[in-house]
Each structure stands twice: as C-alpha cells, then as structure tokens.
Amino acid sequence: PNYLNNIMYKKLLTTLLTILCVSGFSQQKYDALSSPNTYRNIDNPNYWKNKMPHAAYWQQDVHYNITANIDETTDIISANQSLTYWNNSPDNLDIVYFHLYQNAFQPDSYYDDLQKQNGKSPKYGMYESQKLGTVVNNLKVDGVEVKTEIDNTIMKVYLPTSLNSGDSISFSMDFQTYFDNGGDVRRRMALFNAWGYKHYNGVHWYPRICVYDSKFGWTKDQHLGKEFYGDFGTFDVELNFASNFVVEATGFLTNREEVLPKELREKLDITNFKDKEWKSTPSVITPYKKGETKTWKYHAENVHDFAFTADPTYRIGESWWEDKVCYSLVQEPHASRWENAADFGVNCIKVFSEDFGRYVYHKIIVADARSGMEYPMITLDGGSDPGYRGLLAHEIGHMWFFGQVGNNETYRALLDEGFTQFLTAWALIKI
C-alpha cells in the first residue's frame, strides 16, 4: 500500500506541475520587494505591457545590478555595474548612449559654458577641477570589450553586434563617481559637513542608459543641471558605507535586521530627541571605526532611477497609512522641529492616493538633506516645521507624475512641475 501510495503521489504531483506550467503560473510570482526581478511579469499591474494605451505602444526595460563602496576618507564611489537592457522597440540598434550626469560640473563642460554665458563664474572643487565626475572603465557588452566615445555627459557605445528587436543585451562596467563641494553650480549630488560628519546625497551617480523612444529615438540631451528622463525597470543595489552611517535609498531595504537591528533602531528614533536644543551638538550613537563597514541592500521595481542619502547624524521617524510607510531621516540637531515630518508625509500619500490615484510604492522617504528634489521613493528636503510643509508636499507630489508616469521632463517640464505645484496646494488645503 505504501508503494502504491508513493506512485500515486508522484503521478499527482507531476500532473499538478504540468497544469501549472501550461497555465503560465510557473513564473516567479510578482513581488516588488525582493529578488528576483519580476518587473516584466504578466501579474505586475504596473508593467507597461499589462496596461498598454494602444496596440503599437512600447518602451524599453532595464535591470541594474550595482555594488558600490562609498569611501568617507576620499569621497569617491567605486562601483561595479551590470545592466540588462531589453529592446522592445521595432528597431534594431547598433549603438546605445549613456548619461554621465556628474561630468556636467567641471570646467569646459556644456553647463560650464551656459553658466558663463549667464554671467556666472563657477567655482570648482578639487575633483571637479580635474574633470573627475563619473569615470567608466572596463565596459563590456555580453562579455566583449567595445568602443566608446564620450561627449561630456553623454557616452556613446558601439555594440559588437546589432541588438535586434525583441532581444536583450547585457552591459558590465566599473566606474568611479566623485563627490565634491564646489560652489555656484546646481549640483544635486551633494557633500557637506554635518556637525563634523560627512553627509552624502547620492543622485544621478551611476552611468544611466539614455531613453530610446518612439518620438525622439535616442534622447541624449546634455545635462545642464535641470530635469531628467529614464527607462522603468528594476534596481538591485548594494551600498557599502562606514558602519556609523545611517542610510536610506530608493527601494526596499532587504537586510534591515542586519543593518538596523531593533536595539539600534530604537536608539535612532526621533522621539528620543524631541526636546533637544535646536542645532546643538549631536550625540554619538554608533562610534566611527575606520575600516568597519555596513552594506545596505535595496531592491526596487517599477522605478526609473535610484538615489540615496547617508549621514551619521540621521535619526529616524516613522508613520504608516495602510501598507504605506513614511520614514523621516533627520539630522539630530534638527529633530525638535522635524517631529511631525513622517506624519505629514504619510498624510500626503493618503490625500494624493485617495484623490488622484493610489501610490504604488511601499514607502516614501523625507530626508533633512539641505535640498529640495525628488527621486523614486525618496525626497531630499530642508527647513523646519511649519515652513517645510509646502516643500514636503511638493516633493512627495512629484512621485505621481515624475515618479509613476515618468514623462520626459526635459521636453515637457510643465507636466511635472505644473502638476506637482497643483498637488502641493491641494495637499496643504486638505491636510
């Protein structure tokens, strides 16, 4: 009887597996919060093929894997990047283009020329003066070294063979991106001193493939310190920092228990500092030990960019609406006037979701970062309560048209800033 039961069990199991395969359910179930990449899944409600506006519509897909070390002694990001790129267009491609945004902030760049024509005299830091923005090495396509040409912020890559319509290709490269603190330039990728510690805003910091679309073909605009355009897909990114840094970024933090264990998270909670004197010296939660590091691992799907912020003085606020969370990252000396940032941020998500369309991501970050700029799932802000409420509402509002629609901001800037300014007023009135 046991022998017969085993045979029947195996036959039943084989039949069930066959049914699952035939019905299409053998594919990994869509999960935006963890690997593997399920962006292109038939059960991803946010994938463009599953909600096409017309039969001839297409857009390209990307999957970035980046492993990066941020050296707090040199202010250099040293990284390895692999990119899988799907050509969903009807065209065969022989060349591709990448953005190297940080090359804008150096002498003799197109942006430098624009600044001077506007009567400005940019001041550049040590790396910027040496024309060190983003430097790419060892670039290969499907394992083959290829010819490249760089025109300031645009890198042209000659493919070894045509990338045919419907096929995919893999790029691998090493790169270094240099933080610097020159003045009089609109550089969002910031480095500054935060009470004796280094603060990093990592934005537009990796080689990003240009968009190929049906309107323009390759959109290879030189970066002039303004807006952006990117392909949607998946990012798997590892950020290695000195162990005293507190980090947040686009995507789901897959090793939260490792880098933010419960005891540390409790010490970093913003409520511990609600009575701290404004701009007084921060306490030391995790002592700096040179050479001791932590790796923060993020997985993000349905996004077109990846940004991070890091600061040893960051303290954390947290507020939830349904399954959405808002984290505030606040420099400790500012904690007393950032107490309501997470609550206000999650209220913005609630209002915009109920009135304009549900927020598709699991989180939003509002960071005290001497800035005012948006990136998928993360906003870099400044100021204090109550004055910062307009800024927080505005940057969170960008998650709708900039973040989830992802239009070409360079070509149609009004769709992004105009719509977001309307949302800003809407949130302030409603909240």
C-alpha positions as a Markdown table, in Angstrom:
| # | Residue | x | y | z |
|---|---|---|---|---|
| 1 | Pro | 0.0 | 0.0 | 0.0 |
| 2 | Asn | 2.8 | 2.5 | 0.8 |
| 3 | Tyr | 4.5 | 1.7 | -2.5 |
| 4 | Leu | 1.2 | 2.3 | -4.4 |
| 5 | Asn | 0.6 | 5.5 | -2.5 |
| 6 | Asn | 4.0 | 6.8 | -3.4 |
| 7 | Ile | 3.4 | 6.1 | -7.1 |
| 8 | Met | 0.0 | 7.8 | -7.0 |
| 9 | Tyr | 1.5 | 10.8 | -5.1 |
| 10 | Lys | 4.3 | 11.2 | -7.7 |
| 11 | Lys | 1.7 | 11.0 | -10.6 |
| 12 | Leu | -0.5 | 13.6 | -8.9 |
| 13 | Leu | 2.5 | 15.9 | -8.3 |
| 14 | Thr | 3.6 | 15.6 | -11.9 |
| 15 | Thr | 0.1 | 16.3 | -13.2 |
| 16 | Leu | -0.2 | 19.4 | -11.0 |
| 17 | Leu | 3.2 | 20.7 | -12.1 |
| 18 | Thr | 2.2 | 20.2 | -15.8 |
| 19 | Ile | -1.0 | 22.1 | -15.2 |
| 20 | Leu | 0.9 | 25.0 | -13.6 |
| 21 | Cys | 3.4 | 25.2 | -16.4 |
| 22 | Val | 0.8 | 25.1 | -19.2 |
| 23 | Ser | -1.3 | 27.7 | -17.4 |
| 24 | Gly | 1.6 | 30.1 | -17.2 |
| 25 | Phe | 2.0 | 30.0 | -13.4 |
| 26 | Ser | 5.5 | 28.5 | -13.4 |
| 27 | Gln | 6.8 | 32.1 | -13.5 |
| 28 | Gln | 8.0 | 33.6 | -10.2 |
| 29 | Lys | 5.1 | 35.4 | -8.6 |
| 30 | Tyr | 5.3 | 39.2 | -8.8 |
| 31 | Asp | 7.0 | 40.7 | -5.8 |
| 32 | Ala | 8.3 | 44.2 | -5.9 |
| 33 | Leu | 10.0 | 44.0 | -2.6 |
| 34 | Ser | 12.5 | 41.2 | -3.1 |
| 35 | Ser | 14.7 | 39.4 | -5.7 |
| 36 | Pro | 14.4 | 38.0 | -8.3 |
| 37 | Asn | 13.4 | 40.6 | -10.8 |
| 38 | Thr | 9.6 | 40.3 | -11.5 |
| 39 | Tyr | 9.1 | 43.7 | -13.2 |
| 40 | Arg | 8.3 | 42.1 | -16.6 |
| 41 | Asn | 5.8 | 39.7 | -15.1 |
| 42 | Ile | 2.3 | 39.2 | -16.5 |
| 43 | Asp | 1.0 | 39.7 | -13.0 |
| 44 | Asn | 2.7 | 43.0 | -12.4 |
| 45 | Pro | -0.1 | 45.6 | -12.6 |
| 46 | Asn | 2.4 | 48.4 | -13.1 |
| 47 | Tyr | 4.3 | 46.9 | -16.1 |
| 48 | Trp | 3.6 | 48.8 | -19.3 |
| 49 | Lys | 2.7 | 45.7 | -21.4 |
| 50 | Asn | -0.1 | 45.0 | -18.9 |
| 51 | Lys | -1.8 | 48.4 | -19.4 |
| 52 | Met | -0.9 | 49.5 | -22.9 |
| 53 | Pro | -2.6 | 52.7 | -24.1 |
| 54 | His | -2.7 | 51.4 | -27.7 |
| 55 | Ala | -1.6 | 48.3 | -29.6 |
| 56 | Ala | 1.6 | 49.8 | -31.1 |
| 57 | Tyr | 2.9 | 51.2 | -27.7 |
| 58 | Trp | 6.3 | 50.1 | -26.4 |
| 59 | Gln | 9.1 | 51.2 | -24.1 |
| 60 | Gln | 12.4 | 49.7 | -23.2 |
| 61 | Asp | 13.1 | 47.7 | -19.9 |
| 62 | Val | 16.1 | 47.8 | -17.7 |
| 63 | His | 17.6 | 45.8 | -14.8 |
| 64 | Tyr | 20.5 | 47.4 | -13.0 |
| 65 | Asn | 22.8 | 45.5 | -10.5 |
| 66 | Ile | 25.2 | 47.8 | -8.8 |
| 67 | Thr | 27.6 | 47.1 | -6.0 |
| 68 | Ala | 29.1 | 50.3 | -4.6 |
| 69 | Asn | 31.6 | 51.4 | -2.0 |
| 70 | Ile | 31.4 | 54.9 | -0.7 |
| 71 | Asp | 34.8 | 55.9 | 0.8 |
| 72 | Glu | 34.3 | 58.5 | 3.5 |
| 73 | Thr | 38.0 | 59.3 | 3.5 |
| 74 | Thr | 38.3 | 60.1 | -0.2 |
| 75 | Asp | 34.6 | 60.9 | -1.1 |
| 76 | Ile | 34.8 | 58.5 | -4.0 |
| 77 | Ile | 32.2 | 56.0 | -5.1 |
| 78 | Ser | 33.9 | 52.9 | -6.5 |
| 79 | Ala | 31.4 | 50.5 | -8.1 |
| 80 | Asn | 30.6 | 47.7 | -10.4 |
| 81 | Gln | 27.5 | 47.8 | -12.6 |
| 82 | Ser | 25.8 | 45.3 | -14.7 |
| 83 | Leu | 22.7 | 46.2 | -16.8 |
| 84 | Thr | 20.3 | 44.0 | -18.7 |
| 85 | Tyr | 18.6 | 46.0 | -21.4 |
| 86 | Trp | 15.5 | 44.8 | -23.4 |
| 87 | Asn | 14.9 | 46.2 | -26.8 |
| 88 | Asn | 11.1 | 46.3 | -27.1 |
| 89 | Ser | 11.2 | 48.7 | -30.0 |
| 90 | Pro | 10.5 | 47.7 | -33.6 |
| 91 | Asp | 14.1 | 48.8 | -34.5 |
| 92 | Asn | 17.4 | 47.0 | -34.5 |
| 93 | Leu | 20.1 | 49.0 | -32.5 |
| 94 | Asp | 23.8 | 49.3 | -33.4 |
| 95 | Ile | 24.7 | 51.9 | -30.8 |
| 96 | Val | 23.4 | 52.9 | -27.4 |
| 97 | Tyr | 24.0 | 56.0 | -25.2 |
| 98 | Phe | 24.5 | 56.5 | -21.5 |
| 99 | His | 24.2 | 59.6 | -19.3 |
| 100 | Leu | 27.2 | 60.5 | -17.2 |
| 101 | Tyr | 25.4 | 63.3 | -15.4 |
| 102 | Gln | 28.2 | 64.3 | -13.0 |
| 103 | Asn | 30.5 | 65.3 | -15.9 |
| 104 | Ala | 28.4 | 68.5 | -16.2 |
| 105 | Phe | 30.1 | 70.0 | -13.1 |
| 106 | Gln | 33.6 | 70.7 | -14.4 |
| 107 | Pro | 35.5 | 73.3 | -16.4 |
| 108 | Asp | 34.8 | 73.4 | -20.2 |
| 109 | Ser | 31.5 | 71.4 | -19.9 |
| 110 | Tyr | 28.4 | 72.5 | -21.7 |
| 111 | Tyr | 26.9 | 73.5 | -18.4 |
| 112 | Asp | 30.0 | 75.5 | -17.6 |
| 113 | Asp | 29.7 | 77.4 | -20.9 |
| 114 | Leu | 26.0 | 78.1 | -20.1 |
| 115 | Gln | 26.9 | 79.4 | -16.7 |
| 116 | Lys | 29.5 | 81.8 | -18.1 |
| 117 | Gln | 27.1 | 83.0 | -20.8 |
| 118 | Asn | 24.7 | 83.9 | -18.0 |
| 119 | Gly | 27.5 | 86.0 | -16.3 |
| 120 | Lys | 28.4 | 83.4 | -13.6 |
| 121 | Ser | 31.9 | 82.2 | -12.7 |
| 122 | Pro | 31.6 | 78.7 | -11.3 |
| 123 | Lys | 33.9 | 77.6 | -8.5 |
| 124 | Tyr | 35.0 | 74.0 | -8.7 |
| 125 | Gly | 36.3 | 71.7 | -6.0 |
| 126 | Met | 39.5 | 69.5 | -6.1 |
| 127 | Tyr | 38.0 | 66.7 | -8.1 |
| 128 | Glu | 35.7 | 68.9 | -10.3 |
| 129 | Ser | 38.7 | 71.0 | -11.3 |
| 130 | Gln | 40.4 | 67.8 | -12.5 |
| 131 | Lys | 37.3 | 67.0 | -14.6 |
| 132 | Leu | 36.5 | 64.0 | -12.4 |
| 133 | Gly | 32.8 | 63.4 | -12.4 |
| 134 | Thr | 32.0 | 59.8 | -13.4 |
| 135 | Val | 34.8 | 57.7 | -14.9 |
| 136 | Val | 33.9 | 54.5 | -16.7 |
| 137 | Asn | 36.3 | 51.6 | -17.1 |
| 138 | Asn | 36.3 | 48.0 | -18.4 |
| 139 | Leu | 33.0 | 48.4 | -20.3 |
| 140 | Lys | 31.9 | 45.2 | -21.9 |
| 141 | Val | 28.8 | 44.1 | -23.9 |
| 142 | Asp | 27.9 | 40.5 | -23.4 |
| 143 | Gly | 31.5 | 40.0 | -22.3 |
| 144 | Val | 33.1 | 41.7 | -25.3 |
| 145 | Glu | 35.1 | 44.9 | -24.9 |
| 146 | Val | 33.6 | 47.7 | -27.0 |
| 147 | Lys | 34.5 | 51.1 | -28.5 |
| 148 | Thr | 33.1 | 54.2 | -26.7 |
| 149 | Glu | 33.1 | 57.9 | -27.3 |
| 150 | Ile | 32.4 | 60.5 | -24.6 |
| 151 | Asp | 31.0 | 63.9 | -25.2 |
| 152 | Asn | 30.9 | 65.5 | -21.8 |
| 153 | Thr | 27.8 | 64.0 | -20.1 |
| 154 | Ile | 26.9 | 61.5 | -22.9 |
| 155 | Met | 28.8 | 58.3 | -23.6 |
| 156 | Lys | 28.2 | 56.6 | -27.0 |
| 157 | Val | 28.7 | 52.8 | -27.0 |
| 158 | Tyr | 29.2 | 50.8 | -30.2 |
| 159 | Leu | 27.6 | 47.4 | -29.9 |
| 160 | Pro | 29.7 | 44.4 | -31.2 |
| 161 | Thr | 26.5 | 43.0 | -33.0 |
| 162 | Ser | 23.1 | 44.5 | -33.6 |
| 163 | Leu | 20.6 | 44.4 | -30.8 |
| 164 | Asn | 17.6 | 43.1 | -32.7 |
| 165 | Ser | 14.0 | 44.0 | -31.9 |
| 166 | Gly | 12.7 | 41.7 | -29.1 |
| 167 | Asp | 16.2 | 40.8 | -27.9 |
| 168 | Ser | 18.1 | 41.8 | -24.8 |
| 169 | Ile | 21.8 | 42.6 | -24.1 |
| 170 | Ser | 24.0 | 42.8 | -21.0 |
| 171 | Phe | 26.5 | 45.6 | -20.1 |
| 172 | Ser | 29.1 | 45.4 | -17.4 |
| 173 | Met | 31.4 | 48.1 | -16.3 |
| 174 | Asp | 33.4 | 49.5 | -13.4 |
| 175 | Phe | 33.0 | 53.2 | -12.5 |
| 176 | Gln | 34.1 | 55.8 | -10.1 |
| 177 | Thr | 31.9 | 58.9 | -9.2 |
| 178 | Tyr | 33.5 | 61.7 | -7.2 |
| 179 | Phe | 31.7 | 63.8 | -4.6 |
| 180 | Asp | 32.8 | 67.4 | -4.4 |
| 181 | Asn | 31.7 | 70.7 | -2.9 |
| 182 | Gly | 32.5 | 73.4 | -5.4 |
| 183 | Gly | 30.2 | 76.4 | -5.4 |
| 184 | Asp | 27.9 | 78.3 | -7.7 |
| 185 | Val | 26.8 | 75.2 | -9.6 |
| 186 | Arg | 23.4 | 73.4 | -9.3 |
| 187 | Arg | 24.9 | 70.1 | -8.3 |
| 188 | Arg | 22.3 | 67.9 | -6.6 |
| 189 | Met | 24.9 | 65.2 | -5.8 |
| 190 | Ala | 25.9 | 66.9 | -2.6 |
| 191 | Leu | 28.7 | 66.5 | 0.1 |
| 192 | Phe | 28.6 | 68.7 | 3.1 |
| 193 | Asn | 29.8 | 68.9 | 6.7 |
| 194 | Ala | 27.1 | 68.0 | 9.2 |
| 195 | Trp | 28.5 | 68.8 | 12.7 |
| 196 | Gly | 31.9 | 67.3 | 11.9 |
| 197 | Tyr | 30.5 | 64.3 | 10.0 |
| 198 | Lys | 30.2 | 63.9 | 6.2 |
| 199 | His | 26.7 | 64.0 | 4.7 |
| 200 | Tyr | 26.2 | 62.4 | 1.2 |
| 201 | Asn | 23.3 | 62.9 | -1.2 |
| 202 | Gly | 23.9 | 60.2 | -3.9 |
| 203 | Val | 21.9 | 61.2 | -7.0 |
| 204 | His | 22.5 | 60.7 | -10.7 |
| 205 | Trp | 25.6 | 58.9 | -9.6 |
| 206 | Tyr | 25.8 | 55.9 | -11.9 |
| 207 | Pro | 26.0 | 55.5 | -15.7 |
| 208 | Arg | 22.4 | 55.5 | -16.8 |
| 209 | Ile | 21.3 | 54.4 | -20.2 |
| 210 | Cys | 19.5 | 57.0 | -22.3 |
| 211 | Val | 15.9 | 56.5 | -23.2 |
| 212 | Tyr | 15.1 | 55.3 | -26.7 |
| 213 | Asp | 11.5 | 56.1 | -27.6 |
| 214 | Ser | 9.2 | 56.4 | -30.5 |
| 215 | Lys | 9.1 | 60.2 | -30.5 |
| 216 | Phe | 12.8 | 61.1 | -30.4 |
| 217 | Gly | 14.7 | 57.9 | -30.9 |
| 218 | Trp | 17.7 | 58.3 | -28.5 |
| 219 | Thr | 17.1 | 61.2 | -26.1 |
| 220 | Lys | 20.7 | 62.2 | -25.5 |
| 221 | Asp | 20.3 | 65.7 | -24.1 |
| 222 | Gln | 23.4 | 67.1 | -22.4 |
| 223 | His | 22.9 | 67.6 | -18.7 |
| 224 | Leu | 22.5 | 71.3 | -17.9 |
| 225 | Gly | 21.6 | 71.0 | -14.2 |
| 226 | Lys | 17.9 | 70.6 | -15.0 |
| 227 | Glu | 15.4 | 67.7 | -15.5 |
| 228 | Phe | 15.5 | 64.0 | -16.4 |
| 229 | Tyr | 14.1 | 61.0 | -18.3 |
| 230 | Gly | 14.7 | 57.3 | -17.7 |
| 231 | Asp | 13.5 | 53.8 | -18.5 |
| 232 | Phe | 11.5 | 51.9 | -16.0 |
| 233 | Gly | 12.6 | 48.6 | -14.6 |
| 234 | Thr | 14.4 | 47.1 | -11.6 |
| 235 | Phe | 17.4 | 48.1 | -9.4 |
| 236 | Asp | 19.3 | 45.8 | -7.1 |
| 237 | Val | 21.9 | 48.0 | -5.3 |
| 238 | Glu | 24.3 | 47.4 | -2.5 |
| 239 | Leu | 25.8 | 50.4 | -0.8 |
| 240 | Asn | 28.8 | 49.9 | 1.4 |
| 241 | Phe | 29.4 | 52.7 | 4.0 |
| 242 | Ala | 31.4 | 53.2 | 7.2 |
| 243 | Ser | 29.4 | 51.5 | 10.0 |
| 244 | Asn | 28.4 | 54.7 | 11.7 |
| 245 | Phe | 26.3 | 56.0 | 8.7 |
| 246 | Val | 22.5 | 55.9 | 8.7 |
| 247 | Val | 21.4 | 55.3 | 5.1 |
| 248 | Glu | 18.1 | 55.4 | 3.1 |
| 249 | Ala | 17.5 | 54.9 | -0.6 |
| 250 | Thr | 15.1 | 54.0 | -3.4 |
| 251 | Gly | 13.7 | 50.5 | -2.9 |
| 252 | Phe | 13.0 | 48.0 | -0.2 |
| 253 | Leu | 15.8 | 47.5 | 2.4 |
| 254 | Thr | 16.2 | 43.7 | 2.1 |
| 255 | Asn | 18.6 | 43.3 | 5.1 |
| 256 | Arg | 17.0 | 45.7 | 7.5 |
| 257 | Glu | 17.5 | 43.4 | 10.5 |
| 258 | Glu | 21.2 | 43.3 | 9.8 |
| 259 | Val | 22.0 | 47.0 | 9.3 |
| 260 | Leu | 19.2 | 48.4 | 11.5 |
| 261 | Pro | 18.6 | 45.8 | 14.3 |
| 262 | Lys | 15.8 | 46.5 | 16.8 |
| 263 | Glu | 18.1 | 47.9 | 19.5 |
| 264 | Leu | 19.9 | 50.3 | 17.2 |
| 265 | Arg | 16.6 | 51.4 | 15.6 |
| 266 | Glu | 15.2 | 52.3 | 19.0 |
| 267 | Lys | 18.3 | 54.4 | 19.8 |
| 268 | Leu | 17.9 | 56.2 | 16.5 |
| 269 | Asp | 14.2 | 57.0 | 16.9 |
| 270 | Ile | 13.5 | 60.7 | 16.5 |
| 271 | Thr | 11.2 | 60.7 | 19.6 |
| 272 | Asn | 14.4 | 60.4 | 21.8 |
| 273 | Phe | 15.4 | 63.8 | 20.7 |
| 274 | Lys | 12.2 | 65.8 | 20.7 |
| 275 | Asp | 13.4 | 68.1 | 23.4 |
| 276 | Lys | 16.9 | 68.6 | 22.1 |
| 277 | Glu | 18.0 | 72.2 | 21.6 |
| 278 | Trp | 17.8 | 73.3 | 18.0 |
| 279 | Lys | 21.2 | 73.0 | 16.2 |
| 280 | Ser | 23.0 | 71.7 | 19.4 |
| 281 | Thr | 25.8 | 69.1 | 19.0 |
| 282 | Pro | 24.6 | 65.6 | 18.0 |
| 283 | Ser | 25.2 | 62.6 | 20.3 |
| 284 | Val | 27.2 | 59.6 | 19.2 |
| 285 | Ile | 25.0 | 56.5 | 18.6 |
| 286 | Thr | 27.5 | 54.4 | 16.6 |
| 287 | Pro | 31.2 | 55.4 | 17.1 |
| 288 | Tyr | 33.2 | 55.7 | 13.9 |
| 289 | Lys | 35.8 | 52.9 | 13.5 |
| 290 | Lys | 37.9 | 53.3 | 10.4 |
| 291 | Gly | 37.6 | 50.2 | 8.2 |
| 292 | Glu | 34.5 | 48.9 | 9.8 |
| 293 | Thr | 31.6 | 49.0 | 7.3 |
| 294 | Lys | 28.0 | 48.0 | 6.7 |
| 295 | Thr | 26.4 | 47.1 | 3.4 |
| 296 | Trp | 22.8 | 48.4 | 2.8 |
| 297 | Lys | 21.0 | 46.2 | 0.2 |
| 298 | Tyr | 18.0 | 47.6 | -1.8 |
| 299 | His | 15.6 | 46.0 | -4.3 |
| 300 | Ala | 13.3 | 48.3 | -6.3 |
| 301 | Glu | 10.9 | 47.5 | -9.1 |
| 302 | Asn | 8.7 | 49.8 | -11.3 |
| 303 | Val | 11.2 | 52.7 | -11.0 |
| 304 | His | 13.4 | 54.6 | -13.4 |
| 305 | Asp | 16.1 | 55.9 | -11.1 |
| 306 | Phe | 17.9 | 55.1 | -7.9 |
| 307 | Ala | 19.1 | 57.7 | -5.2 |
| 308 | Phe | 20.4 | 57.5 | -1.7 |
| 309 | Thr | 21.2 | 59.7 | 1.3 |
| 310 | Ala | 23.6 | 59.0 | 4.2 |
| 311 | Asp | 24.6 | 60.8 | 7.4 |
| 312 | Pro | 25.9 | 59.6 | 10.8 |
| 313 | Thr | 23.7 | 62.2 | 12.5 |
| 314 | Tyr | 20.4 | 60.9 | 10.9 |
| 315 | Arg | 17.6 | 60.0 | 13.3 |
| 316 | Ile | 14.5 | 58.2 | 12.1 |
| 317 | Gly | 10.8 | 59.0 | 12.3 |
| 318 | Glu | 8.2 | 56.5 | 11.1 |
| 319 | Ser | 4.5 | 56.7 | 10.2 |
| 320 | Trp | 2.1 | 54.4 | 8.4 |
| 321 | Trp | -1.1 | 54.6 | 6.3 |
| 322 | Glu | -2.5 | 51.2 | 5.4 |
| 323 | Asp | 0.5 | 49.3 | 3.9 |
| 324 | Lys | 2.5 | 52.5 | 3.1 |
| 325 | Val | 5.2 | 53.9 | 5.3 |
| 326 | Cys | 6.9 | 57.3 | 5.5 |
| 327 | Tyr | 10.3 | 57.4 | 7.1 |
| 328 | Ser | 11.8 | 60.8 | 8.0 |
| 329 | Leu | 15.6 | 60.9 | 8.1 |
| 330 | Val | 16.5 | 63.9 | 10.3 |
| 331 | Gln | 19.8 | 65.3 | 11.4 |
| 332 | Glu | 19.7 | 65.0 | 15.2 |
| 333 | Pro | 20.3 | 68.8 | 15.8 |
| 334 | His | 17.1 | 69.5 | 13.8 |
| 335 | Ala | 15.0 | 66.8 | 15.5 |
| 336 | Ser | 12.9 | 69.1 | 17.7 |
| 337 | Arg | 11.4 | 70.8 | 14.6 |
| 338 | Trp | 11.1 | 67.6 | 12.4 |
| 339 | Glu | 8.9 | 65.6 | 14.8 |
| 340 | Asn | 5.9 | 65.7 | 12.5 |
| 341 | Ala | 7.7 | 65.1 | 9.2 |
| 342 | Ala | 6.8 | 61.4 | 8.9 |
| 343 | Asp | 3.2 | 62.0 | 9.9 |
| 344 | Phe | 2.8 | 64.9 | 7.4 |
| 345 | Gly | 4.5 | 62.8 | 4.7 |
| 346 | Val | 2.2 | 59.8 | 5.2 |
| 347 | Asn | -0.8 | 62.2 | 5.2 |
| 348 | Cys | 0.3 | 63.5 | 1.8 |
| 349 | Ile | 0.4 | 59.9 | 0.5 |
| 350 | Lys | -3.1 | 59.3 | 1.8 |
| 351 | Val | -4.6 | 62.5 | 0.2 |
| 352 | Phe | -2.9 | 62.0 | -3.2 |
| 353 | Ser | -3.8 | 58.3 | -3.2 |
| 354 | Glu | -7.4 | 58.9 | -2.5 |
| 355 | Asp | -7.8 | 61.9 | -4.7 |
| 356 | Phe | -5.6 | 61.3 | -7.7 |
| 357 | Gly | -4.5 | 57.6 | -7.9 |
| 358 | Arg | -3.0 | 55.2 | -5.4 |
| 359 | Tyr | 0.7 | 55.4 | -4.6 |
| 360 | Val | 2.2 | 52.1 | -6.0 |
| 361 | Tyr | 5.3 | 52.0 | -3.8 |
| 362 | His | 5.6 | 50.7 | -0.3 |
| 363 | Lys | 7.4 | 53.8 | 1.2 |
| 364 | Ile | 8.4 | 57.4 | 0.9 |
| 365 | Ile | 11.5 | 59.0 | 2.5 |
| 366 | Val | 11.6 | 62.6 | 3.6 |
| 367 | Ala | 15.2 | 63.5 | 4.3 |
| 368 | Asp | 16.7 | 66.5 | 6.1 |
| 369 | Ala | 19.3 | 67.0 | 3.4 |
| 370 | Arg | 19.7 | 70.7 | 2.5 |
| 371 | Ser | 17.9 | 70.2 | -0.7 |
| 372 | Gly | 14.6 | 70.2 | -2.5 |
| 373 | Met | 14.5 | 67.4 | -5.0 |
| 374 | Glu | 12.6 | 64.2 | -5.8 |
| 375 | Tyr | 13.8 | 60.7 | -6.8 |
| 376 | Pro | 11.8 | 57.5 | -6.8 |
| 377 | Met | 10.6 | 56.8 | -3.2 |
| 378 | Ile | 12.9 | 59.4 | -1.7 |
| 379 | Thr | 12.7 | 63.2 | -1.3 |
| 380 | Leu | 15.7 | 65.3 | -0.3 |
| 381 | Asp | 14.4 | 68.3 | 1.7 |
| 382 | Gly | 15.4 | 71.0 | 4.2 |
| 383 | Gly | 13.9 | 73.7 | 6.5 |
| 384 | Ser | 11.8 | 73.0 | 9.6 |
| 385 | Asp | 8.2 | 73.0 | 10.8 |
| 386 | Pro | 5.9 | 74.6 | 9.8 |
| 387 | Gly | 7.8 | 76.2 | 6.8 |
| 388 | Tyr | 8.9 | 72.9 | 5.3 |
| 389 | Arg | 5.3 | 71.6 | 4.9 |
| 390 | Gly | 5.0 | 73.1 | 1.4 |
| 391 | Leu | 8.3 | 71.6 | 0.4 |
| 392 | Leu | 7.5 | 68.2 | 1.7 |
| 393 | Ala | 4.1 | 68.2 | 0.0 |
| 394 | His | 5.7 | 69.3 | -3.3 |
| 395 | Glu | 8.5 | 66.8 | -3.4 |
| 396 | Ile | 6.1 | 63.9 | -2.4 |
| 397 | Gly | 3.7 | 65.2 | -5.0 |
| 398 | His | 6.4 | 64.6 | -7.6 |
| 399 | Met | 6.1 | 60.9 | -7.0 |
| 400 | Trp | 2.9 | 60.9 | -9.1 |
| 401 | Phe | 3.8 | 62.4 | -12.5 |
| 402 | Phe | 7.6 | 62.3 | -12.2 |
| 403 | Gly | 7.7 | 59.0 | -10.3 |
| 404 | Gln | 4.9 | 56.9 | -11.6 |
| 405 | Val | 4.2 | 58.3 | -15.0 |
| 406 | Gly | 7.9 | 59.2 | -15.7 |
| 407 | Asn | 7.4 | 61.6 | -18.6 |
| 408 | Asn | 10.3 | 63.3 | -20.5 |
| 409 | Glu | 10.8 | 66.2 | -18.1 |
| 410 | Thr | 13.4 | 67.8 | -20.3 |
| 411 | Tyr | 10.8 | 68.1 | -23.2 |
| 412 | Arg | 7.6 | 68.6 | -21.2 |
| 413 | Ala | 8.7 | 70.2 | -17.9 |
| 414 | Leu | 5.3 | 71.7 | -17.3 |
| 415 | Leu | 3.7 | 68.2 | -17.0 |
| 416 | Asp | 6.0 | 67.6 | -14.0 |
| 417 | Glu | 6.4 | 70.9 | -12.2 |
| 418 | Gly | 3.0 | 72.3 | -13.1 |
| 419 | Phe | 1.0 | 69.3 | -12.0 |
| 420 | Thr | 3.1 | 69.0 | -8.8 |
| 421 | Gln | 2.6 | 72.6 | -7.9 |
| 422 | Phe | -1.2 | 72.0 | -8.1 |
| 423 | Leu | -0.8 | 68.9 | -5.9 |
| 424 | Thr | 1.2 | 71.0 | -3.4 |
| 425 | Ala | -1.7 | 73.4 | -2.9 |
| 426 | Trp | -4.2 | 70.6 | -2.8 |
| 427 | Ala | -2.3 | 68.8 | 0.0 |
| 428 | Leu | -1.8 | 71.9 | 2.1 |
| 429 | Ile | -5.5 | 72.8 | 1.8 |
| 430 | Lys | -6.7 | 69.2 | 2.5 |
| 431 | Ile | -4.3 | 68.5 | 5.4 |
